[in-house]
Amino acid sequence: MKISETRIPAVKIIEPQVFEDDRGYFFEAYRKSELKKAGIDVDFVQDNVSKSYKNTVRGLHYQIQNPQDKLVQCLKGSILDVAVDLRQDSPSFGNYVAFKLSDVSKRMLFIPKGFAHGFSVLSDEAIVAYKCSDYYNAEGERGVRWDDPLIRVHWDVSRPILSEKDRTLPLFSSLKEEDLF
């Protein structure tokens, strides 16, 4: 497993070693000891899976209560996975990183607490799985608008498909201090 820092060092790219032959492939998608060596010492308690269609944008979501570290992978298709830094004391506060994840590359993204997370679907459909370090808490859920003019994520989709909830999330500039980390 190769674990690399990104432009925002707390967010990490994880590339498993893939063994392929005539039957298909095999790889370890998660090995706690390898992540721990790279400074990711997290106990994951919940796994989530979503299926989405081309041009879907999900996010940007986070939990202020019961914040979650996430380990994200794309099991089918391809996505652009996005993490926005909401840690007020961070030099990268308000900045984002984005990486293509796919069933071909098999790479994953580790997103620590203190970040909003979202993704767009680049393929006809995508199945995304992610591990979470805490349980979902609807009362603590927050978000930032996908098309925020200060963050300016380029989602790489032509006509975004959004939930009503994601369309009406607040702008980054209107977040209160208690809604940040």
WOLIN-V866392 format. One record per backbone hydrogen bond with DSSP energy under -0.5 kcal/mol. NH is the residue of the N-H (numbers start at 1). CO is the residue of the C=O. E is the energy in kcal/mol with one decimal. If there is no record, write none. Layout:
nh:NH co:CO e:E
nh:NH co:CO e:E
This chain:
nh:2 co:15 e:-2.9
nh:3 co:1 e:-0.5
nh:4 co:13 e:-2.6
nh:6 co:8 e:-0.5
nh:6 co:11 e:-1.3
nh:9 co:7 e:-0.7
nh:11 co:8 e:-2.3
nh:12 co:110 e:-1.7
nh:13 co:4 e:-2.5
nh:14 co:108 e:-2.6
nh:15 co:2 e:-3.2
nh:15 co:13 e:-0.5
nh:16 co:14 e:-0.6
nh:18 co:16 e:-0.6
nh:19 co:26 e:-2.9
nh:20 co:18 e:-0.6
nh:21 co:24 e:-2.5
nh:24 co:21 e:-1.2
nh:26 co:19 e:-1.7
nh:29 co:27 e:-0.7
nh:34 co:31 e:-0.8
nh:35 co:31 e:-1.9
nh:36 co:32 e:-2.6
nh:37 co:33 e:-1.8
nh:38 co:34 e:-1.0
nh:38 co:35 e:-0.6
nh:39 co:36 e:-1.9
nh:40 co:35 e:-2.8
nh:41 co:39 e:-1.0
nh:42 co:40 e:-0.9
nh:44 co:42 e:-0.7
nh:45 co:132 e:-2.9
nh:46 co:132 e:-1.7
nh:48 co:130 e:-2.8
nh:50 co:128 e:-2.7
nh:52 co:126 e:-2.4
nh:54 co:124 e:-2.1
nh:55 co:121 e:-2.4
nh:56 co:53 e:-2.1
nh:57 co:161 e:-2.5
nh:58 co:119 e:-3.0
nh:59 co:57 e:-0.5
nh:61 co:117 e:-3.1
nh:62 co:142 e:-2.0
nh:64 co:140 e:-2.9
nh:70 co:111 e:-3.1
nh:71 co:131 e:-1.7
nh:72 co:70 e:-0.5
nh:72 co:109 e:-2.9
nh:73 co:129 e:-2.7
nh:74 co:107 e:-0.5
nh:75 co:73 e:-0.7
nh:75 co:127 e:-2.4
nh:76 co:127 e:-1.4
nh:79 co:101 e:-2.7
nh:80 co:120 e:-2.3
nh:81 co:79 e:-0.6
nh:81 co:99 e:-3.2
nh:82 co:118 e:-3.2
nh:83 co:97 e:-2.3
nh:84 co:116 e:-2.6
nh:85 co:95 e:-2.7
nh:86 co:84 e:-0.5
nh:86 co:114 e:-2.8
nh:88 co:86 e:-0.8
nh:90 co:87 e:-2.1
nh:93 co:90 e:-1.6
nh:94 co:85 e:-3.2
nh:95 co:92 e:-2.6
nh:97 co:83 e:-1.9
nh:99 co:81 e:-2.2
nh:101 co:79 e:-2.1
nh:103 co:77 e:-2.1
nh:106 co:102 e:-2.2
nh:108 co:14 e:-3.1
nh:109 co:72 e:-2.1
nh:110 co:12 e:-3.1
nh:111 co:70 e:-3.1
nh:111 co:109 e:-0.6
nh:112 co:110 e:-0.5
nh:115 co:112 e:-0.7
nh:116 co:84 e:-2.4
nh:117 co:61 e:-2.8
nh:118 co:82 e:-2.0
nh:119 co:58 e:-2.3
nh:120 co:80 e:-1.8
nh:121 co:56 e:-2.1
nh:122 co:78 e:-2.2
nh:122 co:120 e:-0.6
nh:123 co:78 e:-1.3
nh:126 co:52 e:-2.7
nh:127 co:76 e:-1.9
nh:128 co:50 e:-2.6
nh:128 co:126 e:-0.5
nh:129 co:73 e:-2.7
nh:130 co:48 e:-2.5
nh:131 co:71 e:-2.1
nh:132 co:46 e:-2.9
nh:133 co:69 e:-1.7
nh:140 co:137 e:-1.0
nh:141 co:137 e:-0.6
nh:141 co:138 e:-0.8
nh:142 co:62 e:-3.4
nh:144 co:60 e:-2.0
nh:145 co:170 e:-2.6
nh:146 co:166 e:-0.6
nh:148 co:145 e:-1.5
nh:152 co:148 e:-2.6
nh:155 co:153 e:-0.9
nh:161 co:55 e:-2.5
nh:162 co:160 e:-0.6
nh:167 co:163 e:-1.9
nh:168 co:164 e:-1.2
nh:168 co:165 e:-0.5
nh:169 co:166 e:-0.8
nh:174 co:171 e:-1.3
nh:175 co:172 e:-1.5
nh:179 co:176 e:-2.0
nh:180 co:177 e:-1.5
nh:181 co:86 e:-2.2
